[in-house]
Amino acid sequence: MRLRAGQRLRRNNDFRAVREQGRRHDGGAFLLTWCLRPGPTGPARVGVVASRAAVGGAVERNRAKRRLRAVYRKHQQFVPAGLDLVLTARAALLRLEFSEVEQRFIQACRKLAGPATHA
């Protein structure tokens, strides 16, 4: 199942806003950056990034992004509505078992539900 257009960050300005105004959680295999979206609350949106310097060549970057999108799709119920997320892949993502990445994502999502997201 693909993420719908309303569930994805698509514009460079959206990614930049999350990075500049957002809070961060280091999941080891990925960096989760989030911020509360201004305006009317809708479903959470996600953007996935994997750089050549951090992850490797095209095959590794694509595999890392597929894994992060799969984890997000499987556990998106843990992400509060109205948030914009940027998941940045790291090289360790490809060395970990998928179940370990899932656990780290769920732990990171527990930080999203804190009072700081509504400030």
N, C-alpha and C positions, 0 to 999 in steps of 0.2 A: 504494500500500500504506500503510495507516494504522499508526501506532504503537499497539501493544497497551497496555492499562492498566498492565501491569507495567513498561513502558518510559517512562512519563510521570510527572513530578512532578504531583501533583494537589492536595495540601493546602497551605494557606498556611504551616503550620508547617515543611513540607519546604523550601519556597522560602526561608523565613526562616533556617533552619538552614544552608543552603548559603551564603546571603549573609553571615551572621555568622561562620561558622567556616571558610568556603572561601577558596581562593586565586583570584586573578584574572589574566586575560590580556586585554590590550586588543588586539583584532583590527582596530581602526579603524572598521569598519562594524558591529561588534558587540562586546560585552563577554562573555567566557566566564568564568564563575565555577564552580568545582568543589570538591567535598570528597569524601572517602572515607566511604561509608555505614557506620555502625556495624552490627554484627550479621552475620548470614549474608550471604555475597557472592552477589549475583544479577546479572542483566544491568544495564548502566548505565541510569540514568533521566535524562530530559531535561525541562526546562520552558522555555518560550519566553515572553518578555515584550517588549512594545512599548508605550511610554507615549505619550500624546498630546503631551506637551511635547517629547519627543525625536524622534518620528517624524512626527507629524501626525494628520490625521483618521482616521476609521474605515477608509476604503479603503486608505490608506497603511499603517496599522498591520496590517491583515489581510494585505496583500501582503508586508510585511516578515516577519511570522510564518510565512507559507507558505514563503517563501524559506529561512528558517532551518531549518524542519522538513524541507524537501526536502534541504538540504545535510546535515543530521544523518542522515537515512535513507540517503542515498547513501554516506556515509562513516563509518557507525557502527562499522565494524570497527576503526577507529583509536582508539576510546575503550575503555579497559580496563574490565573488569567490576567491579562494586561501587562505581562512582562515581555521584554525583548531579551533574548539570550544569544551570546556568541560563544560557541564551543571551539576552542583552538587546540588542535591536535599536537601532540608531542611524540617523539620517537618511541617512548616507552609504551604507547598505545598498542603498537603492533606486536610487542613482546608479551603482553598480558593476555590471559584467557578472557574470553568475552564475558564470562560470569563475573570476573573481578572488575572489569570496566563497568558493568551494570551496577555492582555494589558501590563503586566510587561515585557513579552518577547519582544514585539514590541518596547517598550521604550528602552530596553537594546540594541536592534539591531540598533537603531538610533545612539548609541555611537560607533558602529562598523564602521560606514561610515565616521567617523571623520578622520582628517589628520594623527592622531597618528598611525593608522593601517598600513600606508604605510611607516613608518620610518624604 
